[in-house]
Amino acid sequence: MTGARFSWVSMCILGSALLACGDDETIPAAATTVATSGQGGSSTATTAQNGAGGGGAAPPVCERAGLPPGVHDFTTMFEGRRRVYELAVPLSYDGSAAIPLVFDFHGYTSNKDQQEQVSGIAALGETEGFAVVRPNGIGSSWNAGDFCCGQAQSEGLDDVGLMRAIVAEVSAAMCIDPARVYATGLSNGGALSHRIACEAADVFAAVAPVSYPLDFDPFDKCQPSRPIAVMHSHGAGDVIVPYDGSFYQPSTPESFAYWGQVNGCSGMPVETYAKDDSVCQTYEQCGGGVEVTLCTIDGGHILYNNNDAVPVADLIWGFLSRFTLP
């Protein structure tokens, strides 16, 4: 994206949630405050903690715009480890209105910079006016469930807890709409998106995993706190994470069916998108007014470039942006 890049060091130490800021000031229970400083000057923002979305809940209260447009590099501590992520703030942001936040997770052995280049989410953030978080996993991996992947999974890292903490930190640094926080990602990052839907449906409004099914065996380990919208895109020709499953990976259709079941969907899925040999099918009658979609695309593992030129990133945002926290 165009615009300046800023480097920030978080003033808060993060555990399973924001615990304490750098000074000794007591933080009121109704709000969390984080101070940041750097090339762009200093800023303080406050987000209300009394609920979000639906039911007449109060919108976020921002003392000022907070972070300026540009790409901001953050370093924070979580579970005793140094964690890094970048936050892309669109050029249209001026703090006058709360904007959505989208997490874009890289795949196993990849990183945030490569994900920025391949997914197309960064460009959409600029044109559609949402902020994007791109974190790095430990050992280029995320703990997404029972099988995937690498160091993060083998050490049992709490990557869902990390994302909760990042949401809180970013929300304290700029004006984010707490009812419109979303997750997507590729491969291992897609699997993490599934897990976020299972375990953080109170924070994330919807998810859109790419190229990985739900990573729990059995599936019913996944019990979201409410019905949550899920859109899974998968390449029919994927040989890294096969569409029809493998010895340690469930099939994509099985994962889709479980999300329909756990979300209380009724009826048969209907076709909601088609282009050449690629098609999306959707359970439209689900609990809480959510939907569950499977896009089967003529392509391989890095699905953003596919044989039918399906605009995966556009479909993802078109789906995510329709849902808010209840």
Backbone torsions as a table, in degrees:
resi	resn	phi	psi	omega
1	MET	NA	155.4	177.0
2	THR	-81.1	162.8	-180.0
3	GLY	112.1	169.5	-173.9
4	ALA	-74.5	156.1	172.0
5	ARG	-110.5	129.0	-178.4
6	PHE	-116.6	151.0	177.4
7	SER	-115.2	127.7	-178.0
8	TRP	-125.4	143.1	170.2
9	VAL	-111.5	122.5	-177.0
10	SER	-61.4	138.6	178.3
11	MET	-89.0	0.2	-178.5
12	CYS	-118.7	145.7	172.0
13	ILE	-94.2	128.3	-174.3
14	LEU	-107.2	130.0	170.3
15	GLY	-108.6	-128.0	176.2
16	SER	-72.3	-11.9	172.8
17	ALA	-155.2	177.5	174.3
18	LEU	-65.7	124.1	-175.0
19	LEU	-101.4	-52.4	-176.9
20	ALA	-157.6	145.9	178.8
21	CYS	-89.4	174.7	-172.9
22	GLY	-64.1	-29.4	175.5
23	ASP	-93.4	-179.3	-175.6
24	ASP	-96.8	8.2	-178.9
25	GLU	-64.8	134.1	177.4
26	THR	-73.6	131.9	179.2
27	ILE	-90.3	124.0	178.3
28	PRO	-58.0	148.5	-178.3
29	ALA	-61.8	-25.7	-175.4
30	ALA	-83.6	-5.6	-176.4
31	ALA	-152.4	155.9	174.6
32	THR	-122.7	131.4	-178.8
33	THR	-121.4	132.8	177.4
34	VAL	-128.5	130.4	176.3
35	ALA	-100.6	139.9	175.6
36	THR	-132.0	152.4	177.7
37	SER	-145.8	155.6	-179.5
38	GLY	172.0	-155.2	-175.5
39	GLN	-60.0	-29.7	-176.9
40	GLY	-87.1	12.7	-177.1
41	GLY	89.7	-169.1	-179.0
42	SER	-112.5	154.0	179.7
43	SER	-152.4	155.1	175.6
44	THR	-136.1	133.0	177.6
45	ALA	-130.3	150.0	178.9
46	THR	-125.9	134.1	176.2
47	THR	-114.9	134.7	178.1
48	ALA	-67.6	142.6	-177.0
49	GLN	-111.3	24.8	-174.0
50	ASN	-101.8	27.7	175.0
51	GLY	110.2	164.6	-177.2
52	ALA	-151.9	145.9	173.2
53	GLY	72.8	138.3	171.7
54	GLY	58.8	164.1	171.3
55	GLY	60.5	21.0	177.9
56	GLY	73.7	20.3	-179.9
57	ALA	-62.7	148.9	-177.7
58	ALA	-69.4	141.2	175.1
59	PRO	-72.2	164.4	178.4
60	PRO	-62.0	141.9	178.2
61	VAL	-104.8	118.6	-177.6
62	CYS	-115.3	123.4	179.3
63	GLU	-66.4	-34.6	176.2
64	ARG	-158.5	177.5	-174.2
65	ALA	-60.9	-30.2	-176.9
66	GLY	79.7	-128.9	-176.5
67	LEU	-64.0	142.1	175.0
68	PRO	-80.9	167.2	173.9
69	PRO	-58.3	150.7	-178.9
70	GLY	133.8	-175.4	178.6
71	VAL	-105.9	123.1	-174.8
72	HIS	-113.9	127.7	179.7
73	ASP	-95.3	126.4	-178.6
74	PHE	-114.3	143.1	170.0
75	THR	-124.7	131.0	-179.0
76	THR	-143.8	164.8	177.0
77	MET	-107.4	133.8	178.0
78	PHE	-147.1	131.2	-176.4
79	GLU	52.1	35.0	177.9
80	GLY	75.5	11.4	-179.1
81	ARG	-118.8	148.5	174.6
82	ARG	-79.1	121.1	-179.9
83	ARG	-119.1	143.1	-178.3
84	VAL	-124.7	146.3	173.7
85	TYR	-154.7	160.9	174.1
86	GLU	-120.3	148.8	-179.1
87	LEU	-120.8	118.2	177.8
88	ALA	-97.3	116.6	179.8
89	VAL	-102.7	124.5	-174.4
90	PRO	-66.7	154.0	-178.4
91	LEU	-62.7	-25.2	-179.0
92	SER	-76.1	-10.7	-174.5
93	TYR	-74.8	127.0	175.3
94	ASP	-131.6	6.8	177.9
95	GLY	81.5	0.8	-178.4
96	SER	-78.1	-17.6	178.9
97	ALA	-147.0	144.0	177.4
98	ALA	-67.7	141.8	-177.7
99	ILE	-121.0	158.7	177.7
100	PRO	-68.5	161.3	177.6
101	LEU	-129.0	127.5	-179.6
102	VAL	-120.2	127.0	172.5
103	PHE	-90.1	134.0	-179.9
104	ASP	-125.1	103.1	-171.6
105	PHE	-94.3	134.7	176.8
106	HIS	-75.1	166.9	177.2
107	GLY	-88.4	174.7	178.7
108	TYR	-61.3	135.1	-177.3
109	THR	72.1	3.4	179.1
110	SER	-103.3	-164.6	179.7
111	ASN	-156.1	175.2	-175.8
112	LYS	-62.5	-34.2	-178.2
113	ASP	-69.5	-41.8	177.5
114	GLN	-65.8	-39.5	179.0
115	GLN	-63.2	-39.2	176.9
116	GLU	-57.8	-39.0	-176.4
117	GLN	-72.8	-33.7	-171.4
118	VAL	-98.0	-27.5	-166.4
119	SER	-81.1	-29.4	-175.4
120	GLY	82.6	-1.6	-178.6
121	ILE	-70.1	-34.9	-179.0
122	ALA	-60.9	-45.8	-179.8
123	ALA	-64.4	-38.3	178.6
124	LEU	-66.0	-35.1	177.4
125	GLY	-58.0	-38.5	177.9
126	GLU	-68.5	-48.3	-175.0
127	THR	-74.3	-31.9	-176.2
128	GLU	-98.9	-10.2	173.9
129	GLY	80.6	35.2	174.1
130	PHE	-117.7	154.2	177.1
131	ALA	-85.3	152.3	-177.7
132	VAL	-127.7	129.2	171.5
133	VAL	-101.9	128.9	175.1
134	ARG	-124.5	100.5	178.7
135	PRO	-92.0	163.9	172.1
136	ASN	-106.0	136.1	175.8
137	GLY	-83.9	155.6	174.1
138	ILE	-69.7	128.1	-176.6
139	GLY	62.5	30.0	-178.3
140	SER	55.3	38.5	-175.4
141	SER	-146.4	163.7	176.1
142	TRP	-128.5	146.2	173.4
143	ASN	-85.7	96.5	-171.6
144	ALA	-102.8	-0.2	179.8
145	GLY	152.3	-136.4	-172.5
146	ASP	-84.8	-20.3	-173.9
147	PHE	-127.9	-30.4	-168.0
148	CYS	-119.3	132.0	0.8
149	CYS	-152.4	151.1	166.1
150	GLY	57.6	-146.7	-174.9
151	GLN	-60.4	-42.4	-177.5
152	ALA	-61.2	-42.4	-179.5
153	GLN	-71.8	-42.4	-176.8
154	SER	-67.3	-30.1	179.4
155	GLU	-92.5	-2.3	177.6
156	GLY	65.4	37.3	-178.5
157	LEU	-64.6	146.7	-179.4
158	ASP	-91.0	73.5	-177.9
159	ASP	-72.4	-27.5	174.1
160	VAL	-66.3	-42.8	176.2
161	GLY	-60.9	-38.7	176.4
162	LEU	-59.6	-44.5	-178.9
163	MET	-66.8	-35.5	173.5
164	ARG	-59.2	-45.2	-178.4
165	ALA	-64.9	-39.5	178.5
166	ILE	-65.2	-40.4	176.3
167	VAL	-56.2	-45.8	-179.8
168	ALA	-63.4	-42.2	-178.3
169	GLU	-66.3	-46.3	179.6
170	VAL	-64.6	-39.9	-179.6
171	SER	-64.5	-26.4	177.0
172	ALA	-82.7	-16.0	-176.6
173	ALA	-98.8	-17.0	178.8
174	MET	-156.1	177.2	-173.6
175	CYS	-91.5	93.1	-179.8
176	ILE	-104.0	138.9	175.0
177	ASP	-78.7	112.5	-176.4
178	PRO	-67.9	-13.6	177.6
179	ALA	-87.8	-6.2	-176.2
180	ARG	-130.0	62.9	175.1
181	VAL	-112.7	130.0	-170.4
182	TYR	-133.9	162.9	177.4
183	ALA	-136.7	140.2	171.5
184	THR	-145.8	169.6	179.0
185	GLY	172.8	165.9	-175.5
186	LEU	-105.9	134.3	171.6
187	SER	58.3	-117.0	176.3
188	ASN	-54.8	-35.8	175.5
189	GLY	-68.6	-31.3	173.5
190	GLY	-68.3	-41.2	177.7
191	ALA	-62.1	-39.5	176.6
192	LEU	-63.6	-36.8	177.1
193	SER	-60.6	-42.8	174.4
194	HIS	-56.4	-48.4	-176.1
195	ARG	-63.6	-36.9	176.6
196	ILE	-60.3	-40.5	176.8
197	ALA	-61.9	-37.2	179.7
198	CYS	-68.7	-38.5	-165.5
199	GLU	-118.1	-7.0	-177.5
200	ALA	-139.4	38.7	179.3
201	ALA	-71.0	-8.8	174.6
202	ASP	-81.1	-13.5	-178.9
203	VAL	-113.7	-40.6	-176.0
204	PHE	-99.3	131.5	-176.0
205	ALA	-79.6	-32.4	-177.2
206	ALA	-165.0	159.8	179.1
207	VAL	-135.3	157.1	-179.8
208	ALA	-142.0	76.4	179.5
209	PRO	-68.0	148.6	179.1
210	VAL	-125.8	128.2	169.2
211	SER	65.5	31.4	170.1
212	TYR	-162.7	135.6	177.3
213	PRO	-82.7	178.9	174.2
214	LEU	-59.1	129.9	-168.9
215	ASP	-103.4	42.2	175.6
216	PHE	-121.0	142.3	176.6
217	ASP	-133.4	108.8	1.1
218	PRO	-78.5	166.6	-178.6
219	PHE	-57.9	-32.4	-171.6
220	ASP	-72.4	4.1	164.5
221	LYS	-64.8	-22.4	178.3
222	CYS	-88.5	110.2	180.0
223	GLN	-133.4	83.8	-178.8
224	PRO	-61.0	152.7	-177.3
225	SER	-71.7	-11.6	178.6
226	ARG	-160.5	165.1	170.5
227	PRO	-60.4	136.8	-178.1
228	ILE	-136.1	137.4	-178.7
229	ALA	-70.7	132.4	-178.9
230	VAL	-133.9	129.5	172.8
231	MET	-123.5	114.0	-178.8
232	HIS	-106.7	123.7	175.6
233	SER	-110.5	133.6	-176.5
234	HIS	-146.7	142.0	179.0
235	GLY	-80.8	129.6	178.2
236	ALA	-63.6	-25.8	-179.6
237	GLY	-102.9	18.8	-179.2
238	ASP	-66.0	121.3	177.6
239	VAL	-104.0	-7.1	176.8
240	ILE	-84.6	-50.3	173.2
241	VAL	-123.2	89.1	-171.3
242	PRO	-58.0	139.3	-179.3
243	TYR	-55.5	-40.2	-178.0
244	ASP	-91.5	11.8	174.4
245	GLY	88.7	176.2	179.1
246	SER	-149.7	-170.3	-177.2
247	PHE	-56.3	-38.1	-176.1
248	TYR	-118.6	7.4	178.0
249	GLN	-124.6	131.3	176.5
250	PRO	-69.9	165.3	177.9
251	SER	-78.3	155.1	177.4
252	THR	-61.6	-45.7	177.4
253	PRO	-60.3	-36.0	177.7
254	GLU	-64.7	-41.8	177.9
255	SER	-62.1	-44.9	178.2
256	PHE	-59.0	-45.6	-178.7
257	ALA	-63.2	-38.4	180.0
258	TYR	-66.2	-42.0	178.7
259	TRP	-61.9	-36.6	174.7
260	GLY	-62.8	-40.9	-179.4
261	GLN	-67.4	-51.3	-174.0
262	VAL	-69.4	-22.7	177.1
263	ASN	-90.3	6.1	175.8
264	GLY	67.6	33.4	-178.6
265	CYS	-77.6	147.5	178.1
266	SER	-123.4	161.3	-179.7
267	GLY	77.1	-175.4	179.9
268	MET	-98.0	150.5	175.5
269	PRO	-65.4	146.5	-179.7
270	VAL	-115.9	154.2	179.6
271	GLU	-72.7	127.1	-178.9
272	THR	-120.8	-6.3	176.6
273	TYR	-160.4	142.4	175.9
274	ALA	-151.6	137.2	173.2
275	LYS	-151.4	112.9	-177.9
276	ASP	54.3	-117.9	-177.6
277	ASP	-93.8	8.4	-178.3
278	SER	-106.8	142.4	-176.5
279	VAL	-149.1	145.8	171.8
280	CYS	-113.3	135.2	176.2
281	GLN	-121.1	142.0	-171.0
282	THR	-135.4	131.7	163.4
283	TYR	-79.3	113.3	-174.9
284	GLU	-97.5	-18.1	-177.5
285	GLN	-109.0	87.9	-175.7
286	CYS	-128.7	164.2	179.1
287	GLY	-59.3	145.7	175.8
288	GLY	68.0	11.0	-179.7
289	GLY	75.1	14.7	178.8
290	VAL	-85.5	174.2	175.1
291	GLU	-134.3	157.7	175.2
292	VAL	-127.7	123.0	-174.7
293	THR	-123.5	139.7	169.2
294	LEU	-120.0	121.3	174.0
295	CYS	-104.7	111.9	176.9
296	THR	-96.5	113.5	-168.1
297	ILE	-117.4	140.3	177.1
298	ASP	-73.1	91.8	-177.4
299	GLY	-175.1	-177.0	-178.8
300	GLY	-103.9	-143.4	-172.3
301	HIS	-78.4	-45.9	177.7
302	ILE	-82.2	84.6	-160.2
303	LEU	-78.5	-13.8	-178.3
304	TYR	-62.4	-30.6	170.2
305	ASN	-105.4	116.7	-174.3
306	ASN	-139.0	168.8	-171.9
307	ASN	-68.2	-24.7	-178.1
308	ASP	-101.2	8.3	-178.6
309	ALA	52.6	38.3	175.0
310	VAL	-70.3	127.5	-179.1
311	PRO	-78.8	80.5	-171.4
312	VAL	-57.2	-46.5	-178.6
313	ALA	-61.4	-40.4	178.6
314	ASP	-63.7	-41.8	178.3
315	LEU	-64.1	-40.1	179.7
316	ILE	-59.8	-51.3	-178.2
317	TRP	-67.7	-37.4	176.8
318	GLY	-58.8	-35.0	177.7
319	PHE	-77.1	-54.8	-176.1
320	LEU	-55.8	-43.6	-171.7
321	SER	-67.4	-11.0	179.8
322	ARG	-84.5	-7.4	-173.3
323	PHE	-122.3	142.0	175.3
324	THR	-130.5	162.4	174.2
325	LEU	-61.7	141.0	178.8
326	PRO	-70.2	NA	NA
